[in-house]
């Protein structure tokens, strides 16, 4: 035996001895009753041990691990002897225990109660009578201080009889086996690979000429919910082709859109490297309006495979689930993704270009006029303080004054202005497409790896496309406390359009009002109500705010007549010019008062007006890159 071979053997033995292994078996047969079961087998050594439950879930930008829904957490030796654990008094996600002498394996049982209201992230309800979305982080613990990427997990899954499932994990059992088994993966890969299962399940291959392969996996509450048209299938196939043309790379072995079509679970999207968790209303693929309203979700989460999973801010790149994440670059992680995702929705035909422009006008209008919180909280702080903003709840009352996760929408405006600036400075020869191809396509095609970046990397990447003082450009917008969004100056000057206001809502505003059952008088009177007159928000500093109206109050009557949406609009129209002021009777927790709104400027809604004889750069941006 040579010295070199001896050293190699010793190294391999040391690696084997230090490697951490887990077997994790999850049972979804009780998912229709909103309870999930798991059995975990963990290799251990005798002595003190601390186990941790995942706390900081990638993509959720806050310590949202749903430990409050954990139950039945029991630890035993292979002989069945209970092992007592004690929760850490500071870190609620850590469990201290002592592994008995002679014990090299622990058996752990755990349930997850999927009983939360249909809201939130992974803590939200994720099951109904006929479907379930499994996030593995809900049902696993691991040794503290051991990197998830170094923990090899052998997962298996049992689903109710007759159910099928979709996942990016590689199945090793035969199709339809009573228990599905999967190829062992690192714990980080497992948590990044959710499973969508359901009685009414459909898997559709997309853009079949492209490798790696792409699949649209659907689960609905009924067979009618997964009966999408060939036109929509073609839209998603075109999305695959357009991403290839834009990013010039792919960073996954295969990709699965896991789309939950249900009104019984939370509606949101969560990105993963080789899949996306997209939960949308049940009629999304069968109702044209709903399809357009949700049209940005799949392109957004798909784009995250490049921007967020492959390229990731350094402050969000931790090989554990306990280290707090730093969100200072979320205006790139989410803002650039919002911009590119919306552009891709248009290029792939999910939206017509006019819909894209209408949505931009809505976003630009509210960030320009309905965000008085800009005067004290800059855009950068919405990213840095993201975990606080998520904790408040999104779209909550007075979020115009507090601001919520504006790094999504204002981030979109920022990157639109960057794109327009590049196009203008290069006379149309360059665009943000060039930045995306170089920055997101770094190293060409790869497997699911992470390449972190910093603010300086962004600046360097932009300068490689078009030289400019990009650092100052970005900071001027990120650090601004101006009342109006600073990006609008550049967009108005360079896009070929100008943000203005009309008395008729554009298509996107009409769509949102219909989908959300709200009456939007934010730009005129300064408040918004639901269909029965309950005020959902009031813009701080607006006419309604100064008159004493507040969120949660209910408008009982308008000019002496019982509240109706049509009457509110009629009153605004009647008050135009020299008409009478608008008189409201308002109820607030059992008390009533009169409110007089002295307003005479008619209804107002944002829109982008085309500027004649200027380059139509918004039209250029929406043009497909593939034939």
C-alpha positions as CSV (number, residue, x, y, z in Angstrom):
1,X,0.0,0.0,0.0
2,X,1.5,3.3,-1.1
3,X,1.7,6.3,1.2
4,X,-0.5,8.3,-1.2
5,X,-3.1,5.6,-1.2
6,X,-3.0,5.3,2.6
7,X,-3.5,9.1,3.0
8,X,-6.4,8.9,0.5
9,X,-8.1,6.1,2.4
10,X,-7.7,7.9,5.7
11,X,-9.3,11.0,4.1
12,X,-12.2,9.0,2.7
13,X,-12.8,7.3,6.1
14,X,-12.7,10.7,7.9
15,X,-15.2,12.1,5.4
16,X,-17.5,9.1,5.8
17,X,-17.3,9.3,9.6
18,X,-18.1,13.0,9.7
19,X,-20.9,12.9,7.1
20,X,-24.4,13.5,8.4
21,X,-27.2,11.4,7.1
22,X,-31.0,11.6,7.5
23,X,-33.8,9.4,6.3
24,X,-37.1,11.3,6.1
25,X,-40.4,9.7,5.5
26,X,-43.4,12.0,5.0
27,X,-47.0,10.8,5.0
28,X,-49.7,13.0,3.4
29,X,-52.6,10.6,3.7
30,X,-54.2,12.9,6.4
31,X,-53.5,16.1,4.4
32,X,-57.2,16.5,3.6
33,X,-57.7,16.7,7.4
34,X,-54.9,19.3,7.5
35,X,-52.3,17.3,9.4
36,X,-49.0,16.0,7.9
37,X,-46.9,13.2,9.5
38,X,-43.1,12.6,9.3
39,X,-40.7,10.1,10.6
40,X,-37.0,11.1,10.6
41,X,-34.1,8.8,11.3
42,X,-30.9,10.7,12.2
43,X,-27.3,9.3,12.6
44,X,-25.8,10.6,15.9
45,X,-23.1,10.1,18.4
46,X,-23.6,9.7,22.2
47,X,-23.4,13.0,24.2
48,X,-25.0,16.5,24.1
49,X,-26.8,17.4,20.9
50,X,-28.8,20.4,19.7
51,X,-31.3,20.0,16.9
52,X,-32.7,23.0,15.0
53,X,-35.9,23.6,13.1
54,X,-35.5,25.7,9.9
55,X,-36.1,29.4,10.8
56,X,-35.0,31.6,7.9
57,X,-36.6,30.1,4.8
58,X,-34.9,31.2,1.5
59,X,-37.2,33.5,-0.5
60,X,-39.4,34.5,2.5
61,X,-37.1,37.2,3.7
62,X,-38.0,36.9,7.3
63,X,-37.7,34.3,10.2
64,X,-40.9,32.6,9.1
65,X,-40.2,28.9,9.7
66,X,-43.7,27.7,10.8
67,X,-42.7,26.2,14.1
68,X,-45.9,27.3,15.7
69,X,-47.7,24.6,13.7
70,X,-45.3,21.8,14.8
71,X,-46.9,19.1,17.0
72,X,-46.1,15.5,18.2
73,X,-42.4,16.1,18.3
74,X,-41.1,12.9,19.9
75,X,-37.5,11.5,19.9
76,X,-36.7,7.8,20.7
77,X,-33.7,5.4,20.5
78,X,-34.0,2.5,18.0
79,X,-35.3,0.3,21.0
80,X,-38.1,2.8,21.6
81,X,-36.7,4.5,24.7
82,X,-37.8,8.1,24.8
83,X,-35.1,10.8,24.7
84,X,-36.1,13.9,26.6
85,X,-35.5,17.3,24.9
86,X,-35.6,20.8,26.2
87,X,-36.3,23.9,24.1
88,X,-33.7,26.6,24.2
89,X,-34.9,29.5,26.3
90,X,-33.7,32.1,23.7
91,X,-33.9,30.4,20.3
92,X,-37.3,28.9,20.1
93,X,-36.2,26.9,17.1
94,X,-33.5,24.9,19.0
95,X,-33.9,21.7,21.1
96,X,-31.2,20.5,23.5
97,X,-30.9,16.8,24.4
98,X,-28.4,14.1,25.4
99,X,-27.9,11.1,23.2
100,X,-27.7,8.0,25.4
101,X,-24.4,6.0,25.6
102,X,-24.2,3.4,22.8
103,X,-26.8,5.1,20.7
104,X,-25.8,5.9,17.0
105,X,-29.3,6.6,15.7
106,X,-32.3,8.6,16.8
107,X,-35.9,8.2,15.5
108,X,-37.9,11.4,15.4
109,X,-41.6,11.8,14.9
110,X,-43.2,15.0,14.0
111,X,-46.6,16.3,12.8
112,X,-47.3,19.6,11.0
113,X,-50.8,21.2,11.5
114,X,-51.8,22.8,8.2
115,X,-54.6,24.6,10.0
116,X,-53.5,28.3,9.6
117,X,-55.7,30.7,7.7
118,X,-55.3,30.8,4.0
119,X,-52.7,33.6,4.2
120,X,-49.0,34.0,4.7
121,X,-46.0,32.0,3.4
122,X,-45.1,28.5,4.4
123,X,-47.0,28.9,7.6
124,X,-50.2,29.4,5.6
125,X,-52.7,26.6,4.9
126,X,-51.4,24.4,2.1
127,X,-54.0,21.6,1.9
128,X,-57.6,21.1,0.9
129,X,-59.8,18.0,0.5
130,X,-58.1,17.1,-2.8
131,X,-54.6,18.6,-2.8
132,X,-51.5,19.4,-0.7
133,X,-48.3,21.4,-1.1
134,X,-45.5,19.9,0.9
135,X,-42.7,22.2,2.0
136,X,-40.1,19.9,3.5
137,X,-38.9,22.5,6.0
138,X,-42.1,22.0,7.9
139,X,-41.2,18.5,8.9
140,X,-37.5,18.2,9.5
141,X,-34.9,19.0,12.1
142,X,-31.1,18.8,11.8
143,X,-28.0,19.1,14.1
144,X,-27.0,22.6,15.0
145,X,-23.8,23.8,13.4
146,X,-23.8,21.3,10.5
147,X,-24.2,22.9,7.1
148,X,-27.4,21.7,5.4
149,X,-25.5,21.1,2.1
150,X,-23.4,18.5,4.0
151,X,-26.4,16.6,5.3
152,X,-27.4,13.8,3.0
153,X,-31.2,13.1,3.1
154,X,-33.0,10.1,1.7
155,X,-36.6,11.3,1.4
156,X,-39.8,9.3,0.8
157,X,-43.4,10.3,0.4
158,X,-46.8,8.6,0.9
159,X,-49.9,10.3,-0.7
160,X,-53.6,9.4,-0.4
161,X,-54.8,6.7,-2.7
162,X,-55.4,7.9,-6.3
163,X,-53.3,11.1,-5.9
164,X,-50.4,12.0,-8.1
165,X,-47.6,14.5,-7.5
166,X,-45.0,16.7,-9.1
167,X,-41.6,17.7,-7.8
168,X,-38.1,18.5,-9.0
169,X,-36.7,15.6,-6.9
170,X,-35.6,12.6,-8.8
171,X,-37.9,9.6,-8.1
172,X,-36.3,6.2,-7.7
173,X,-39.5,4.1,-7.1
174,X,-41.8,3.0,-9.9
175,X,-44.7,5.3,-10.9
176,X,-47.7,4.7,-8.7
177,X,-45.8,2.9,-5.9
178,X,-47.5,3.0,-2.5
179,X,-44.6,5.0,-1.2
180,X,-42.5,7.2,-3.5
181,X,-38.8,7.2,-2.9
182,X,-36.3,9.8,-4.1
183,X,-32.6,10.0,-4.9
184,X,-30.7,11.2,-1.8
185,X,-30.0,15.0,-1.8
186,X,-28.5,17.6,0.5
187,X,-30.9,19.0,3.0
188,X,-30.6,22.4,1.3
189,X,-31.7,20.8,-2.0
190,X,-34.5,19.0,-0.3
191,X,-35.9,22.2,1.3
192,X,-35.6,23.8,-2.1
193,X,-37.7,21.1,-3.7
194,X,-41.4,21.2,-2.6
195,X,-43.9,18.6,-3.7
196,X,-47.4,19.4,-5.1
197,X,-49.8,16.4,-4.8
198,X,-53.5,16.1,-5.6
199,X,-56.4,13.9,-6.7
200,X,-57.0,16.2,-9.7
201,X,-53.4,16.4,-11.0
202,X,-52.0,17.1,-14.4
203,X,-48.4,17.3,-15.7
204,X,-47.9,19.1,-19.0
205,X,-44.5,19.2,-20.8
206,X,-43.6,22.6,-22.1
207,X,-41.4,23.6,-25.1
208,X,-40.5,20.0,-25.6
209,X,-37.7,20.8,-28.0
210,X,-35.6,22.4,-25.2
211,X,-33.3,20.7,-22.9
212,X,-33.3,20.7,-19.8
213,X,-37.0,19.7,-19.7
214,X,-39.8,21.9,-18.3
215,X,-43.1,20.8,-16.8
216,X,-46.3,22.6,-15.8
217,X,-47.6,20.6,-12.8
218,X,-51.2,21.5,-11.8
219,X,-53.4,20.4,-8.9
220,X,-56.9,21.8,-8.4
221,X,-59.9,21.3,-6.2
222,X,-61.8,19.9,-9.2
223,X,-61.0,18.5,-12.7
224,X,-62.4,21.7,-14.3
225,X,-59.7,23.8,-12.6
226,X,-56.8,22.1,-14.5
227,X,-58.4,22.2,-17.9
228,X,-56.4,25.1,-19.3
229,X,-56.5,25.9,-23.0
230,X,-53.9,25.1,-25.6
231,X,-53.4,28.8,-26.0
232,X,-52.3,29.1,-22.3
233,X,-50.0,26.1,-22.7
234,X,-48.5,27.8,-25.7
235,X,-48.0,31.0,-23.6
236,X,-46.0,29.0,-21.0
237,X,-44.0,27.2,-23.7
238,X,-43.1,30.6,-25.2
239,X,-42.0,31.7,-21.7
240,X,-39.5,28.9,-21.7
241,X,-38.1,30.0,-25.1
242,X,-38.1,33.7,-24.1
243,X,-36.1,33.0,-20.9
244,X,-33.5,31.1,-23.0
245,X,-33.2,34.1,-25.3
246,X,-32.9,36.6,-22.5
247,X,-30.6,34.8,-20.0
248,X,-28.6,32.8,-22.5
249,X,-28.3,30.0,-19.8
250,X,-30.2,27.7,-17.6
251,X,-29.2,26.6,-14.1
252,X,-31.2,23.5,-13.3
253,X,-31.4,19.8,-14.3
254,X,-35.1,20.2,-15.0
255,X,-37.8,22.7,-14.0
256,X,-41.3,22.2,-12.6
257,X,-43.9,24.9,-12.2
258,X,-45.9,23.6,-9.2
259,X,-49.3,25.4,-9.6
260,X,-51.9,25.1,-6.9
261,X,-55.4,26.1,-8.2
262,X,-57.5,26.5,-5.1
263,X,-59.4,29.1,-3.1
264,X,-58.8,27.1,0.1
265,X,-55.0,27.8,0.4
266,X,-52.8,30.9,0.6
267,X,-52.3,32.7,-2.7
268,X,-48.6,33.6,-3.2
269,X,-45.5,32.4,-5.0
270,X,-42.2,31.1,-3.6
271,X,-39.2,30.6,-5.8
272,X,-37.0,27.5,-5.8
273,X,-34.0,26.7,-8.0
274,X,-35.6,23.9,-10.0
275,X,-39.3,24.6,-9.4
276,X,-41.7,27.3,-8.2
277,X,-44.5,27.1,-5.6
278,X,-47.3,29.1,-7.4
279,X,-50.6,29.2,-5.5
280,X,-53.4,31.0,-7.4
281,X,-57.2,31.2,-7.3
282,X,-59.0,28.1,-8.6
283,X,-60.3,29.7,-11.8
284,X,-57.0,31.3,-12.9
285,X,-56.7,29.1,-16.0
286,X,-60.3,29.1,-16.9
287,X,-61.3,32.8,-16.4
288,X,-59.6,35.2,-18.8
289,X,-59.6,38.1,-16.3
290,X,-58.2,36.0,-13.5
291,X,-55.5,34.6,-15.9
292,X,-54.3,38.2,-16.7
293,X,-54.5,39.3,-13.0
294,X,-52.2,36.4,-12.0
295,X,-50.2,36.6,-15.2
296,X,-47.1,38.0,-13.5
297,X,-46.6,35.2,-11.0
298,X,-45.1,32.3,-13.0
299,X,-42.7,34.5,-15.0
300,X,-41.6,36.2,-11.8
301,X,-40.9,33.0,-9.9
302,X,-39.3,31.4,-12.9
303,X,-37.0,34.4,-13.3
304,X,-35.9,33.8,-9.7
305,X,-34.2,30.6,-10.8
306,X,-31.6,33.0,-12.4
307,X,-32.0,36.1,-10.2
308,X,-32.3,35.0,-6.6
309,X,-31.3,31.3,-6.7
310,X,-28.3,31.2,-9.1
311,X,-27.3,34.8,-8.6
312,X,-28.0,35.8,-5.0
313,X,-27.1,38.8,-2.8
314,X,-24.2,38.0,-0.5
315,X,-26.3,38.9,2.5
316,X,-28.9,36.3,1.6
317,X,-26.4,33.5,0.9
318,X,-26.1,31.4,4.0
319,X,-25.6,27.6,4.2
320,X,-27.9,27.3,7.2
321,X,-31.4,28.3,8.2
322,X,-30.5,30.0,11.5
323,X,-28.3,33.0,10.4
324,X,-30.3,36.1,9.9
325,X,-30.5,37.3,6.3
326,X,-29.6,40.8,5.2
327,X,-32.1,42.2,2.7
328,X,-30.3,45.3,1.6
329,X,-30.2,44.1,-2.0
330,X,-33.8,43.0,-2.3
331,X,-34.4,45.8,-4.7
332,X,-32.3,43.7,-7.0
333,X,-33.4,40.2,-5.9
334,X,-37.1,41.2,-6.1
335,X,-37.2,44.5,-8.0
336,X,-35.2,43.3,-11.0
337,X,-37.2,40.0,-10.9
338,X,-40.4,42.0,-10.9
339,X,-39.3,44.0,-13.9
340,X,-38.0,41.1,-15.9
341,X,-40.9,38.8,-15.0
342,X,-43.4,41.4,-16.1
343,X,-41.5,42.0,-19.4
344,X,-41.5,38.2,-20.0
345,X,-45.2,38.0,-19.3
346,X,-45.7,40.4,-22.2
347,X,-43.1,38.8,-24.5
348,X,-44.6,35.4,-24.0
349,X,-48.2,36.5,-24.8
350,X,-49.6,36.1,-21.2
351,X,-50.2,39.8,-21.4
352,X,-50.7,42.0,-24.4
353,X,-48.3,45.0,-24.5
354,X,-51.2,47.3,-23.7
355,X,-51.9,45.4,-20.4
356,X,-48.2,45.6,-19.5
357,X,-48.3,49.4,-20.0
358,X,-51.5,49.7,-18.1
359,X,-50.0,47.8,-15.2
360,X,-46.9,50.1,-15.3
361,X,-49.2,53.1,-15.1
362,X,-50.9,51.7,-12.0
363,X,-47.6,51.0,-10.3
364,X,-46.1,54.3,-11.3
365,X,-49.2,56.2,-10.2
366,X,-49.4,54.8,-6.7
367,X,-45.7,55.1,-6.0
368,X,-45.7,58.7,-7.3
369,X,-48.8,60.0,-5.5
370,X,-50.0,57.5,-2.9
371,X,-46.8,56.9,-0.8
372,X,-46.3,59.7,1.6
373,X,-44.2,57.3,3.7
374,X,-41.5,58.0,1.1
375,X,-40.8,61.3,3.1
376,X,-39.4,59.4,6.0
377,X,-38.6,55.8,4.8
378,X,-36.5,55.6,1.6
379,X,-36.6,52.7,-0.8
380,X,-33.4,51.3,0.6
381,X,-35.0,50.9,4.0
382,X,-37.9,49.0,2.6
383,X,-35.3,46.4,1.5
384,X,-33.1,46.5,4.6
385,X,-36.2,46.3,6.9
386,X,-38.0,43.7,4.9
387,X,-38.6,41.3,7.7
388,X,-40.4,44.0,9.7
389,X,-42.6,44.9,6.8
390,X,-43.6,41.3,6.2
391,X,-44.4,41.0,9.9
392,X,-46.8,44.0,9.7
393,X,-48.7,42.2,6.9
394,X,-48.9,43.3,3.3
395,X,-51.5,45.8,2.0
396,X,-52.6,46.6,5.6
397,X,-54.2,49.9,6.6
398,X,-51.9,52.9,6.4
399,X,-49.2,51.1,4.6
400,X,-49.0,54.2,2.4
401,X,-47.5,56.0,5.4
402,X,-45.5,53.1,6.8
403,X,-44.7,51.7,3.4
404,X,-44.6,47.9,2.8
405,X,-42.4,45.8,0.5
406,X,-42.0,48.6,-2.1
407,X,-38.7,47.2,-3.3
408,X,-40.9,45.0,-5.5
409,X,-42.8,47.7,-7.4
410,X,-40.5,50.7,-7.0
411,X,-37.7,48.3,-7.8
412,X,-39.5,47.5,-11.0
413,X,-39.6,51.2,-11.9
414,X,-36.0,51.6,-11.0
415,X,-34.9,48.8,-13.3
416,X,-37.2,50.1,-16.0
417,X,-35.4,53.5,-15.8
418,X,-32.1,51.6,-15.9
419,X,-33.2,49.8,-19.1
420,X,-34.4,53.0,-20.7
421,X,-31.2,54.8,-19.8
422,X,-29.1,52.1,-21.4
423,X,-31.2,52.2,-24.5
424,X,-31.0,56.0,-24.8
425,X,-27.2,56.2,-24.1
426,X,-26.5,53.4,-26.6
427,X,-28.9,54.7,-29.3
428,X,-30.8,51.5,-29.0
429,X,-27.8,49.2,-29.5
430,X,-27.8,47.9,-25.9
431,X,-30.5,47.2,-23.3
432,X,-31.0,45.5,-20.0
433,X,-31.2,42.3,-22.0
434,X,-27.5,42.5,-22.4
435,X,-27.0,42.9,-18.6
436,X,-29.3,40.0,-17.9
437,X,-27.5,37.7,-20.3
438,X,-24.1,38.5,-18.8
439,X,-25.1,38.8,-15.1
440,X,-27.6,35.9,-14.9
441,X,-25.9,33.8,-17.6
442,X,-22.4,33.9,-15.9
443,X,-20.6,30.6,-16.5
444,X,-23.2,29.5,-19.1
445,X,-25.4,26.5,-18.3
446,X,-24.8,25.1,-14.9
447,X,-26.5,22.9,-12.3
448,X,-28.3,24.5,-9.4
449,X,-25.4,26.4,-7.8
450,X,-25.2,29.8,-6.1
451,X,-23.0,32.7,-7.3
452,X,-23.4,35.6,-4.8
453,X,-23.1,39.3,-5.7
454,X,-22.6,42.7,-4.1
455,X,-23.7,46.2,-4.9
456,X,-20.3,46.7,-6.5
457,X,-20.9,43.7,-8.7
458,X,-24.2,45.3,-10.0
459,X,-22.4,48.5,-10.8
460,X,-19.6,46.7,-12.6
461,X,-22.1,44.7,-14.6
462,X,-24.0,47.8,-15.7
463,X,-20.8,49.6,-16.6
464,X,-19.8,46.7,-18.8
465,X,-23.0,47.3,-20.8
466,X,-22.9,51.1,-20.9
467,X,-20.5,53.3,-19.0
468,X,-22.2,55.6,-16.5
469,X,-22.0,56.7,-12.9
470,X,-24.3,53.9,-12.0
471,X,-23.4,54.0,-8.3
472,X,-24.6,57.6,-8.0
473,X,-27.6,56.8,-10.3
474,X,-28.7,54.0,-8.0
475,X,-28.1,55.7,-4.7
476,X,-30.0,58.8,-5.8
477,X,-33.1,56.7,-6.1
478,X,-32.5,54.3,-3.3
479,X,-31.8,57.0,-0.7
480,X,-34.4,59.6,-1.8
481,X,-37.0,60.9,0.6
482,X,-38.8,62.9,-2.1
483,X,-42.6,62.7,-1.9
484,X,-42.8,61.5,-5.5
485,X,-41.0,58.6,-7.0
486,X,-37.7,59.9,-8.5
487,X,-37.7,57.2,-11.2
488,X,-40.7,58.9,-12.9
489,X,-38.6,61.7,-14.2
490,X,-36.4,59.4,-16.2
491,X,-39.3,57.2,-17.3
492,X,-41.3,60.2,-18.5
493,X,-38.3,61.6,-20.3
494,X,-37.1,58.4,-22.0
495,X,-40.0,55.9,-22.5
496,X,-42.0,57.7,-25.1
497,X,-44.9,58.0,-22.6
498,X,-45.8,60.4,-19.8
499,X,-47.7,59.5,-16.6
500,X,-50.9,61.5,-16.5
501,X,-54.4,61.2,-15.1
502,X,-57.9,60.6,-16.6
503,X,-61.4,60.2,-15.2
504,X,-61.6,56.6,-16.5
505,X,-59.7,53.7,-14.9
506,X,-57.3,52.0,-17.3
507,X,-57.8,48.2,-17.9
508,X,-55.5,47.2,-15.1
509,X,-57.2,49.4,-12.5
510,X,-60.6,48.0,-13.7
511,X,-59.3,44.5,-13.4
512,X,-58.0,45.1,-9.8
513,X,-61.2,46.7,-8.7
514,X,-63.2,43.8,-10.0
515,X,-60.9,41.1,-8.7
516,X,-60.7,42.7,-5.2
517,X,-64.2,44.0,-5.0
518,X,-63.0,47.5,-4.1
519,X,-63.9,51.1,-5.0
520,X,-60.8,53.1,-5.7
521,X,-61.1,56.8,-5.0
522,X,-57.5,57.0,-3.8
523,X,-56.3,59.6,-6.4
524,X,-59.4,61.8,-5.9
525,X,-60.8,61.7,-2.4
526,X,-57.9,59.8,-0.9
527,X,-59.5,56.5,0.3
528,X,-60.6,53.1,-0.8
529,X,-63.6,51.0,0.3
530,X,-64.9,47.6,-0.3
531,X,-68.3,46.8,-1.8
532,X,-70.2,47.5,1.4
533,X,-68.5,50.8,2.2
534,X,-65.9,49.7,4.8
535,X,-62.8,51.9,4.4
536,X,-59.7,49.7,3.7
537,X,-57.2,52.5,3.5
538,X,-56.8,56.3,3.7
539,X,-53.9,58.2,2.2
540,X,-52.1,60.2,4.9
541,X,-52.3,63.9,4.0
542,X,-55.2,63.4,1.6
543,X,-58.5,65.2,1.7
544,X,-60.2,62.2,3.3
545,X,-57.4,62.0,5.9
546,X,-57.7,65.7,6.8
547,X,-61.5,65.4,7.0
548,X,-61.2,62.6,9.7
549,X,-61.8,59.4,7.7
550,X,-59.8,56.4,8.8
551,X,-59.4,52.7,7.9
552,X,-62.0,50.4,9.4
553,X,-64.8,53.0,9.4
554,X,-67.9,52.3,7.4
555,X,-69.6,54.7,5.1
556,X,-73.3,54.4,5.8
557,X,-74.6,57.1,3.5
558,X,-73.5,59.4,0.7
559,X,-75.4,62.7,0.3
560,X,-78.3,61.3,2.3
561,X,-78.6,57.9,0.5
562,X,-77.4,54.5,1.6
563,X,-74.0,53.5,0.5
564,X,-73.6,52.1,-3.0
565,X,-70.4,52.0,-5.1
566,X,-72.2,53.7,-8.0
567,X,-73.5,56.5,-5.7
568,X,-70.0,57.3,-4.6
569,X,-68.8,57.6,-8.2
570,X,-71.9,59.7,-9.0
571,X,-71.3,62.0,-6.1
572,X,-67.7,62.6,-7.3
573,X,-69.0,63.4,-10.8
574,X,-71.8,65.7,-9.5
575,X,-69.3,67.6,-7.3
576,X,-67.0,68.4,-10.3
577,X,-66.5,72.0,-11.1
578,X,-68.9,74.1,-9.0
579,X,-71.0,71.1,-7.8
580,X,-71.9,70.5,-4.1
581,X,-69.4,69.0,-1.7
582,X,-69.7,65.2,-0.9
583,X,-71.3,64.5,2.5
584,X,-70.8,61.2,4.2
585,X,-72.3,59.6,7.2
586,X,-69.7,57.3,8.8
587,X,-69.8,54.7,11.5
588,X,-66.8,54.0,13.7
589,X,-67.1,51.2,16.2
590,X,-70.7,52.1,17.0
591,X,-70.3,55.8,16.8
592,X,-71.5,58.0,13.9
593,X,-70.3,61.3,12.5
594,X,-70.7,63.5,9.4
595,X,-67.8,64.1,7.1
596,X,-67.8,66.8,4.4
597,X,-65.4,66.4,1.5
598,X,-65.0,69.6,-0.4
599,X,-63.7,68.1,-3.6
600,X,-64.5,69.2,-7.2
601,X,-61.9,67.7,-9.5
602,X,-63.7,64.6,-10.6
603,X,-62.4,61.0,-10.7
604,X,-58.7,60.5,-11.2
605,X,-56.8,57.4,-12.4
606,X,-53.2,57.1,-13.6
607,X,-52.4,56.3,-17.2
608,X,-49.4,56.5,-19.6
609,X,-50.0,58.9,-22.5
610,X,-48.0,58.4,-25.6
611,X,-45.8,61.3,-26.5
612,X,-45.9,61.9,-30.3
613,X,-42.7,61.9,-32.3
614,X,-40.6,60.2,-29.6
615,X,-39.1,56.7,-29.6
616,X,-41.6,54.2,-28.3
617,X,-39.2,52.4,-26.0
618,X,-41.9,50.6,-24.0
619,X,-43.0,49.0,-27.2
620,X,-39.4,48.0,-27.9
621,X,-39.1,46.4,-24.4
622,X,-42.2,44.2,-24.9
623,X,-41.1,42.8,-28.2
624,X,-40.4,39.0,-28.1
625,X,-36.8,38.0,-28.5
626,X,-37.8,34.7,-30.3
627,X,-39.7,34.3,-33.5
